[in-house]
């Protein structure tokens, strides 16, 4: 019963959040500050999610093979490699470090 209550509350919360977004006046969304924040917010959220997934296990801070893979991906991005090459570099380096016992 608790699970269904959580599902119902989550669904209601998502609906209310979407409704609140529709009720925001158009003039508020056209302000330069709001437009800049809307452009930067997804990047910041993705960076935070990447850092959390790379450098943590449960509540502990760790540096392991995932960090090496992230560094390889960052280097590939700096070199302007295509997306699939970036992913392949991250996978290969992570697998290599894990195979070496890291």
PyMOL commands that set and color helices and strands:
alter all, ss='L'
color gray80, all
select helices_A, chain A and resi 2-23+26-29+32-55+65-78+83-99
alter helices_A, ss='H'
color red, helices_A
select strands_A, chain A and resi 56-57+60-61
alter strands_A, ss='S'
color yellow, strands_A
deselect
rebuild
show_as cartoon
